[in-house]
Amino acid sequence: METWDVIIIGAGASGLMCAIEAGKRGRRVLVLEKSKKSGNKIRMSGGGRCNFTNYEVAADNYLSDNSHFCKSALSRFSQWDFLALVQNHHIPFHEREHGQLFCNESARDILEMLLAECQQVGVEIRLNSTINKIEQQAEHHFRLDSSRGQFHCQSLVVATGGLSIPTMGASPFGYQIAEQFGIKLKPTRAGLVPFTLQPDDKQHFSGLSGIAIDSLVSHPQAHFRENILFTHRGLSGPAILQISNYWQAGETIQIDLLPDFDLLTHLKQMQQQHPQQQIKTVLQQQLPKRLIGTFIDKEILEQPLANSRFEQFEVITEQLKRWQVKPGGTEGYRTAEVTLGGVDTDAISSKTLEAKKSRGLYFIGEVLDVTGWLGGYNFQWAWASGWCAGQYV
């Protein structure tokens, strides 16, 4: 039977950050990871470049049943704190649109930085470790039975992540631990995920696969202006992934394929200036030919502007600037970047990340009901929640 001060379940972003901070305090820390490698999601994130944080981080960038829960951690360990760590390790990075920060070379740079920090403070990481049973024998006294033997610890940290991308090791284990200790869960679903289309729409738009368009995607709760991407199954791209966090089954979203462009006025002006031009000639100056042919009837497109009625211009504008889409569903956890819902934050201290009714038990990162936007926000939550718990475990 081995005895440790702190055992952290999960060697992902939040778990490694917590381990570093606990180790800095002189705590003897063991990290148990069921996969054969640490930081799987770090390694594959951002197309292999890791969008590790964002220049602009606020509570408004997160979804949770308790919108205030994330504020404490985000304010105590900010994007600037993580950026300082990156700079201390001389990792080259760059900014992309919307303040997103990426590694210049490889996401592996971030993982190696975290592992180096763990090593420096004496953290031990054991891979291929399956936990079979957890018991709380008293306050700050836990016993774990695992494939790597039996362990005792004073503080137990659940950093197991959510259900997204099961091929990278995602599982419901963290939720099962919460339920074992009487902690409620908020319903989970895939977030930051592509949409599938209804059968008729899928067939109608299948020819547009591969086309990306700068668009404004709107839902009653939010709107995002970024690219959408037509796929052979439905719709993807940054704006779609963002809005998927807010969409519920059966709802309709609205897409403006020409944001910041007054199409109706433009059509009227072109009718006066170039009356013999066909409608398709005007539209193809703004949008791909394949897309226009899919959205607008051929007979209307081939009409000269002079022969077109104002009502036709209104219909064209409606179809391209107020496209109503009712997704059939999402592609699910298989391709989702995050999991919405999870461990109910009402049961967790926002300051320490400790379970209020189980002293010594902590939950951090994606396993909690805190989900960020696309753009480095989920990693920043992982760093912040892990750092905060690391001050107390």
RAQUIGI-V743715 format. One record per residue. SS is DSSP state (2 for helix, 1 for strand, 0 for the rest). Layout:
SS  SS
//
This chain:
0  1  1  1  1  1  1  1  1  0  0  0  2  2  2  2  2  2  2  2  2  2  2  2  0  0  0  0  1  1  1  1  0  0  0  0  0  0  0  2  2  2  2  2  2  2  2  2  0  0  1  1  1  1  0  0  0  0  2  2  2  1  1  0  0  0  0  0  0  0  2  2  2  2  2  2  0  0  2  2  2  2  2  2  2  2  2  2  0  0  0  0  1  1  1  0  2  2  2  1  1  1  1  0  0  0  0  2  2  2  2  2  2  2  2  2  2  2  2  2  0  0  0  1  1  1  0  0  0  0  1  1  1  1  1  1  1  1  0  0  1  1  1  1  1  1  0  0  1  1  1  1  1  1  1  1  1  1  0  0  0  0  0  0  0  2  2  2  0  0  0  0  2  2  2  2  2  2  2  2  0  0  0  0  1  1  1  1  1  1  1  0  0  0  1  1  0  0  2  2  2  2  2  2  2  2  2  2  0  0  0  1  1  1  1  1  1  1  1  0  0  1  1  1  1  1  1  1  1  1  0  0  0  1  1  1  0  2  2  2  2  2  2  2  0  0  0  0  0  0  0  0  1  1  1  1  0  0  0  0  0  0  2  2  2  2  2  2  2  2  2  2  2  0  0  0  0  1  2  2  2  2  2  0  0  0  0  0  2  2  2  2  2  2  2  0  0  2  2  2  2  0  0  1  2  2  2  0  0  2  2  2  2  2  2  2  2  2  2  2  2  0  1  1  1  0  0  0  1  1  0  2  2  2  0  0  0  1  1  1  1  1  1  0  2  2  2  1  0  0  0  0  0  1  1  0  0  0  0  0  1  1  1  0  2  2  2  1  0  0  1  1  0  0  0  0  2  2  2  2  2  2  2  2  2  2  2  2  2  2  0  0  0
//
